[in-house]
Amino acid sequence: MISLDGRTAIVTGAAQGIGAACARSFAEHGASVLLADIQGEKCARTARSIAADTGAATASVRADVSDEAACERVMGACLDRFGACDILLNNAGILVAGSILDAAVEDFDRVIAVNLRSAFLMGRLAAREMAKRGTRGAIINMSSTNAVVTIPSQLAYAASKGGIAQLTRVMAMGLAEHGVRVNAIGPGTILTDILHTVIQDDSTRRTILSRTPLGRFGEPEEVARVAVFLASDYASYLTGETIYPDGGRLSLNYTVPVPNDA
């Protein structure tokens, strides 16, 4: 079994969805976990639930990680509580609809700040700490299939995830000499709270399934398993890469038929 015993992880955007699933999976595999999210109360409840269920040590911090001072508080809280940061998962992200024709400047700036700037800010703090300690470390950035293929109405989101792909590579090259690995995860369509709202429209649900060869939506826990792998010694020779748990979407250059009873 993959073990993260003795390691400490920070997960941003950890109150719910993929972030919460990753935090829980890190804990299940032996890590102590600090959860950070702008939804402070919800994040605290998630942290308490994970601790109760797994027996792992957890802590939570309310933070808008697009803000540099808030990121410093997150790292400070982790070091104060656990003494180290061995794993960082930059998961915080938002999506605001808008195309090149109608996207608002303030929406674009906010999406880039939360999705991309926060990964740089937290990544820099973690990288410095890991390099200073001289021990193995792993940084994982949350990308998306939208870094490769995209939807016109998700301009800012797609741009942010394209930036994550290149940020991951350049971080990996800059930290290789320090033994710190940097990789990314690019989920496809995952059953989060947002998706549950979207797929109440049957036409939208069928469209999504038509571009997913495995014929189903992914679960947050399936993304979390990839995160655990990348954080562990099983991925010790992997850096600068993005793994796409997407049900086959990126390999598909056509849509597949969806049965009427799907």
Secondary structure, DSSP 8 states (H G I E B T S, - for coil): ----TT-EEEEES-SSHHHHHHHHHHHHTT-EEEEEES-HHHHHHHHHHHHHHH---EEEEE--TTSHHHHHHHHHHHHHHHS---EEEE-------B-TTT--HHHHHHHHIIIIIHHHHHHHHHHHHHHHHTS-EEEEEE--GGGTS--TTBHHHHHHHHHHHHHHHHHHHHHGGGTEEEEEE---SB--HHHHHHTTSHHHHHHHHHT-TTSS-B-HHHHHHHHHHHHSGGGTT--S-EE--STTGGG-SS-----TT-
